[in-house]
């Protein structure tokens, strides 16, 4: 298994996208099933004032982590992490980062991880996989990591310094749903959506000149007001196609928002856009 964390002056870092996160050593879970039965490396990370869980897996195929991460604890608790904050593939390693709520982090400090269930996206197919703990005391590792990173480096100097004013946290946004009773829709339906996309999209010259074609997979949130938010590329093909797909999606008119229990809600939506030279 190839680890994705680096150590600098005693500090482990999980690197993804353009960010790095202080993290634990890799906790390797043994694969139960899934494509090529590869083990899963798990890292508990610090994301600003919050906790996060990062995962990585070696693969010889073009795979990406997709959708939710479900963590089963030995005490019977089940933690569900929504869509990944970041997902990418580097040097034959698929990796992703998921945010944790304070309650989820506290539960991870109290009980060992038993099994983690996750989904990999590969060439249009979704593969459900799982990996299980083999007697690693994960709750101790997690508790020690967060206690150490939160502990002041110089208690005496803090005691003699004036107290800082309390920091008021901004209220956190509600996490978007992955599936709801009534999914969001483009005005006049799916056919109208693709008609809009292919009327607006411009095949990038650099992609045409280099024979680049294929499918860009985007993920975005349709807010409860119907606005397109947080659009990102889940799987790209380069040549300017990723940026062009984002431009068109971000310029879409308001959608009809998703509904759950009779109320408008924010929903995560995944959309493939094909680039084929004419």
C-alpha positions, 0 to 999 in steps of 0.5 A: 500500500502506498501512503499519501501522507508526508511527514515534516518535522514530526507532522504528518500531512495528507495532501489533496488538491491544493491543500494539506491537512495535519493527520494521523499515521495511516490506519490500514483496513483490510479489503472485504470486497471490491475491485482488485480487493485493495486495502484502504488507508484511513487518516484522521485529519484536522481541517481548521477548527474541525475534524475530517477523515481522509481515505486512499487506495492504490489502484491500477484503473481510473477510479475515483471515490464517489458519494458517501462514506459510511463508518461502522463502529464497534459499539454499534454506531454508524456514521454517514459522511456526505459527499467528499470535500475533495476527491482526486487520483494521483500516481495510481492512488485514489484519495478523498477527504470527508468532513466530520461533525463534532458529534461524529468525531467524538464517537470516533474517539470513543469506539474503534472503527469496525468497517468502512463502506465506500463507493468507487466510480470507474468508467461510468460504473459505481462499485461498492467496496468495504474494508474492515479493521483488524484489531487496531485501537483506532479510538486511541490513535484518534484521541491522542492525535486531536488531544496533542494538536489542541494542547497549548505549546506553552501553558505558562505563557498562556496563563500570564497573557490576557484572555482572548475574546471568545470566537463566535462560530458562524452557523454551519450550512445544512449538508445537501442531500444525496437522494430525496423524494423529488430530485431537482430538475432543469426547467422543462426536464432532462432533454431541455437541459442537454439541449441547453448544454450543447447549444452553449458549450464550445469545444476548446481549440486545444482539445480539438487540436490534440484529439482530446475527447471523452466525458467530463463528470461534474458534481454540484449542489442545487440549493433549495432556491434552485441555484447551482452552487459548489460545482466541481470536476469529479473526473476530467479529460483536460484540454480545457474541457473541464473548465468549459463544462464548469462554465456552462453549468455555472451559467445555467438558469435556476432549477426546480429544487428537490423536495423532501418531506414536503420542503425544498432542500439542497441536493447534490447532483452529478452530471456527465457532459460528453466532448466529441469532435464534430 
